Amino acid sequence: MKSRIISALLILGISKVYSQKKNYIFTNDINHYWEAYDQIKKTDDTHKKYELINTLYIDKASDGLKVFMKKRNLNDSVFVENINKLPKYWNSVRNSTLAIKSKQKEIEKYIKKLRYIYPELKPANIYFTIGGLSSGGTADSEMVLIGSEILVGNPATDTSELTSDWLKNTFKHRKYLDVVYLTVHEYVHTNQKDGYVNLLGHSIKEGSCDFIAELVLGKPIKTSYIEYGKSNLSKVKEDFKAEMYSNRNDKWLYNGKKSDHPDLGYFMGYEISKSYYQNHPDKKQAVKDIIELDFGSEKAIDEFVEKSKFFGNSVNKDEIIKKYESNMPKVVKIEPFENQSKNVDTATKQIKITFSKKMNDVSLNFSKNGKEHFPLQKKLGFENDKTTLILETVALQPNTTYDFYITNRGTESEDGYQFGADEYKIEFTTRP
């Protein structure tokens, strides 16, 4: 009996060693894509192109590519259309995507080091795919999913055929390209908790991955946002502090489409995490705290920031929130009737909404009552120095209740503040 137990333990130990050594970095999707690409470029037959992308790429998809396609709603049409429309782009990134395979040993080395500084590290498979220009990288449970065609984009990439301003701007600002660092960054994400409570939590979630990657690589990481952030630390820090309890993610994260200095939220999260680490007496515990932080808990985030001492010994959260909310645009007047009026003239052709500030745009939507109760035909524009929005109504019917919402997402003042309510309902009833 004893010998059987010993044998079983030996087998278990051998299995464990084997499982730790087996390949967990997959690059075959890249090879399969270029095989399909070359064959597709040889034919003008549309039906044949779809057949080739399916048989040579999609049907051979790794488990990671299958998940990536599902997460990003990718299909054969997306791949074929990109191949048809972007020959210059594909030619400029091809060699860089194929070179990723040569980084495998280096990636393995630093994942091993990551496990050393964080022994609780959960295993994850890393998949380098061609992801239909949908994402440079994401994490899903025990998978790191890399869109290699975006990962390798840089200022030298030919973007003349691209229609995405986000991609163009992202590549323009990517002066530094480090496949290993970016892979470690995404790997850390697989060990983080889901969700985030506000801009502060979201920024720490992203920036902490940068800081952990820097610890692992043993050298300062180089990105455009870290370079700009360090050169303008005082201003960036104060601007971020004023908005960190809001949901202004579009201003600080993934904003390459409209910002000359995108992704500064990453920089702030990186700096806060670095400060936490430097001020913690137990560095191994600090790494554990950073990776296991509950980004969805306001209390956990606030305590983390306080212990980091990045903003000094204390932060007056209530004062920051109060000041931010005072700057958010609000509705101050509706014409030619008051909200919730019960006797509106059916001859009304326009509705005017006046805000407390100059506006960039206003987002409108119908309510749960449906489109038949939506009274608006189109926006006619702004007047009164962009504080008043003019709306053209449909032909109003008598004795009918109409309603619509001004929504937070997409409603923004000229100085960059979002609307002061998630939804603001405007409702009125026409006279009999």
N, C-alpha and C positions, 0 to 999 in steps of 0.2 A: 504493500500500500504506500509506504514511505517513498519507495523508488519511483512509483507512478507520479506522486506529487512532485518530486524533484524533476522528473522528465517533463511534466506539464509546465513547470516554472521555467525550465530551460527553453522549451518551445515558445512560450509566451515572451521570454526575453529576446530570443532570436527574431520573433515576429515583430517585436517593438523596434528593434534595431533596424530591421528591414524596412518597416513602414516609415521610419525617420529618413532613410536614405533614398527612398523611391522618388522619382521625378515629380515635382509639384509645380514646375514652370513649363508652360506649354506655348509654343510658337508656331505650331503647324498650320493654324488658321491663316497666318500671313502667307506662307508658301502656297496654300490652296487658293487663296484669293488671287495671287499673281498668275497662277496657272490658268485660272478661269479668265482673268483679265486678258491675257495674251490670246486666248482662243476667241474671246468675244470680239476683240479688235480685228480679227481676221474675217468677220462676216458682217453682212448688211441685213441678214435675215433676223428680224425681231424675234420671231418664235424661237429660232436657234439660240439667240442670246439668252433668253429666259431659261432654255433647257440647259445651257452651259453653266450659268450661275448656280442653278440648282444642283446639277450633278457633280460639278467640280468644287463647289464651295459650301453651299447650304447643307447638302446631304452629308457632307464630310465634317460638319461643324462639331467642334469640341463641346463639352458640357458648358463651358464658359460662354462660348459664342451663342449657344441656344438660349441661355439666360439673358445675355446682353440683348439679343434680338427681341426677346419678349418684353424686357424692361423698356426698350426704346422703340417698340412697334416697328421693327425693321422687317422688310420682306424683299423678295426678288426684284420688285419694281424699283425700290430705292437703290439697290446696288447697280442695276442695269442703267438707270437714269444717270447716276453719278459717273459711271464709266463713259457713257455717251457724251456727257456735257463737259467733263473736266479733264481732258487729256493732258494739258500742260501741268495741272496740279498733280495728277498721279505720277507723271514723269519726274516731278521735282521731289517727291517724297519716297519714291520706290526704294532706292538704295538704303535710305535711312531706316525704313521699316525692316528690311531684310537684315540689316546690321544688328538689330536688337538681340538676335540669337547669340551673338558673340558676348553679350553682357550677362549671360545666364550664370556663369561661375561667380562673377562679382556680386550679382544679386543674392545668390545663395550665401555667400560669405557674410553679407550685411544682415540678412534675415537671421542668420545664426547669432550675430552680435546683438540683434534686437532681442532675441530670446534670452541672451545672457543678461542684459540689463532689465529685462522684464520676463522672468521665468514663467509667468502665468500665460504667456502668449499662446493663443489658440492657433492651431494649424490652418492654413488657407492655401488653396491652389491659385496660382497666378496665370491668367490667360491673356496673352497678347493677341488681339484680334484686329480685323479691319471692320470698324463698326458703323459704316454708313455715314460718317461725318456727324454723328449724333452726340458723342461724348468722348472726352480725352481719357477719362477714368472714373470708375465708380466701384463700390464694394457691395457685395450681396452675400450676407451670411458668411460662409466659409470660402468665398471667392473674391479675388481681386480681378476686376474686368477692365482691360486697357484697350482703348480705341487707338491703335498704334498710328494710324494716319493723321490723327490730331496730336498725339503725344510728340511726334517728331517735327511738327510744324515750327517754323522760326522765321525771322525776317527775310531769309533768302528763299523761302518757299514761294512758288509762283501762285499768287492769289488772284490773278487777273480774271479768271473765269468764275470765281466764287461770288455768290450773291449775299452771303451771310456777313454782315458787318461785324458780328461778334467774332467769327473766325479770323477775319482780316485783322482786326484790332488785337486779338489774342496773339496771333503770330508776330505781329509788328513789335509787341512789347516783350516777346520771349527772347531776350538777348542771350540768355543762358539756358542751355538744354542739358539736363542730366537725367538720363533714363533711370539710373539706379536710384537716385534720390526720389524721383516721382513714384517709382514702384514701392519703395519703403513707405512713403507718405500714404499711398493707397492701402498698403498692408495694415498700417496702424488703424485705419478706419474700420477694418473687419473686427477689431477688438473693442471698439467704442460702443456706447449705448446709443440707441436710436433717438431721434428727435432733438429739438432745441427750443428754448423758452423765449428767446428774443435775439436781437442782433448780437449782443454780448456773448450769449451762449453759442450761437452759430459761428461767430468769429473764432472763439477759443477752440471749438470743435475742429475747424480747418487748420488754424494756425498752430495748434498743439501738435498736429501731425508733422508740420514743418520742423518744429523744434525737436521732436523725438528723432526725426530723420537726421537732423544735424548732429545730435548726440551719437547716433549710430555710425554716421560717416566719419565723425571725428574731425570735421572741418566746417567752417561757415558755409551754409548753402547760399547760392546766388540766384536771386530772382529780381525782376524789375521792381516788384512792389516792396521787397525788403530794401533794395538799394534806395528807392525814392523815400520810403518811410524813415530810414535812418538819417537821411539828409534833411528831412523836414519833420523830425520827431515831435517837436513842441506843437506845431500847428496841427499835424495829423492826430496827435494824442488829444488835444482839446476839442477838435471837431468830432472825434469819435466819442469822447466822453459825453458830449452834449446829446448824442443820439443813441447811446449804447443800450438803453432800456426800451427802445422802440423796435419796430419791425422793418427798419430801413435797410433790409438786406440788399435790395436792388441798387442801393447807392454805394455799398461797401464790398459786395461779393458778386462774382460772376457778371460783372458790369462792363466787360470789355467792349460791348457794342457802343456805349455812349460816354465812356470816361477816358480821359487822356492818361490817367493813372489808376488803372483798374485793380481790383482785388486787395485794397488796402486793409480790409477786414482780416485777411490772412495775416498781414503784418502785425496788426494789433493783437490777434490771438497768439501769434508767435511770441511777441514781446511779453505778454502777460504770463504765458506758460514759462518762458525763460526766467522771468523774475520770480515766479513761484519756486522753480527749481533752485535758483541761486540762494533764496532765503530759507530753504528747508534744510535742517541739519542732517537729515537722512536722505541721501540722494536716490537710493534705490526705492525708498518709500515715495519720494517725490515723483518718480517716473510712474509708479503704480497709481498714485493719485491722479496724475494728469491723464493717463490712458483710461482709467475707470471712472472719470468724472461723469456725473449725471447731468448732461446738458439740458435735459428737459425739466430740471428742478431749479426754480428760481432761488431757493434757499442755498442749494449746493453751489450754484454759480456765484452768488454773492459772497459766500464764505471763502471760496477759492480766490476770488479777486482781492478780498480783504487780506488774506494770508500772503498773497503775492506782493503786496505793498507797492504795486506798480503805480497806483494813483495816490500814493502816500499812505498814511496810517488809517484814514477813514474816507468814505465816500458818502456824501449827503444824497442818497438815492431819491428821497421825496422831493428835494429841491430841484434835482436834475429833471425828474419826470414832470414836475409842475411847470418848469421853464419851457421844456420841450412842447408840452401840450398847449401852452399859451401861444406858441408860434404856428400851430396847426390851423389851416384854413377852416372856417365854419360858415354855414349859411346864415346870413343876417336879414335877408328879405326875399319874399317871393311875390311876383306881380303877374297879373292884375288882381290876384286874390290871395288870401292868407291860406296857409296850409290847413287841410282838413275842412275847407269851406264846403257848405252844403247847398249853395245856391249859385253855382258858377254858370255864366251865360254860355250857351252852346255856340255863340258867334265868336268866342275867343279863338284867335288864330295863333297867338304866341304866348309863351310862358317865359318870364325872365327870372333868373335866379342870381341874386347878388351875394358874393362871398366877402369875407373879411380881408382877403388879400388878393393880389394879382395872381391869376391862375395860368398854368401851362396847359392843362387839359382836365376834363371832367368825364368820368366814366359813369354811364347810365345803364340800368337794366330793368327788365320788367319783374314784377313780383310773382308770388306763387299763384296769383289769380290768372296769370297767363297773358298772352299777347293781346287778346281781345280787350283787355282793360288797360293796355299800354297806350297813353294818349299822344305819344310823340312820333313825328314823322322824320325830322332830322334836326341837327344842330345848325344854326345859322351863323354862329360865331360869337365873339366877345365885343362888348362895348364898355364905356366908362373905364378906360385904361385897363382893360382885361379883368375887371372885377365882376362883371355881369355877363352871364351866359344867356344867349337868346335861343329859344327852342321853338320850332314850328310844330304845331299840333296837327293831328288828324282831324277829320270832320267829327266833331263831338256830338254824341247822341244825347237826347234829353233823358233825365231821370236815370243817369248811369254813373256808377262810381269808377273812377280811374285812379291808377296809382303807378308809381315807379320808384326806383331806388337810385340814389347817388352812392356809388360803392367806393370803398377805400382804395382798392387796387386800381391804379390808373388815374386817380384824382389827385392832382399835385399842384401846389402853388409854384409860382415862378422862382421862388428861392429854395425850392426842393423839399418842402414839407408835404407829407401826405395828409389827406382829409382827416378831420378829427373824430370820425366815427366809422366803424366797420361798414355800416349801412345807414343811410338817412332816407327815410320814406317820405315821399310827397304824395298826398292823397287828396282828392276832391270829388264832389258829386255835382253833376249838372242839375239845373232846375227842371221841374216837370214841364 
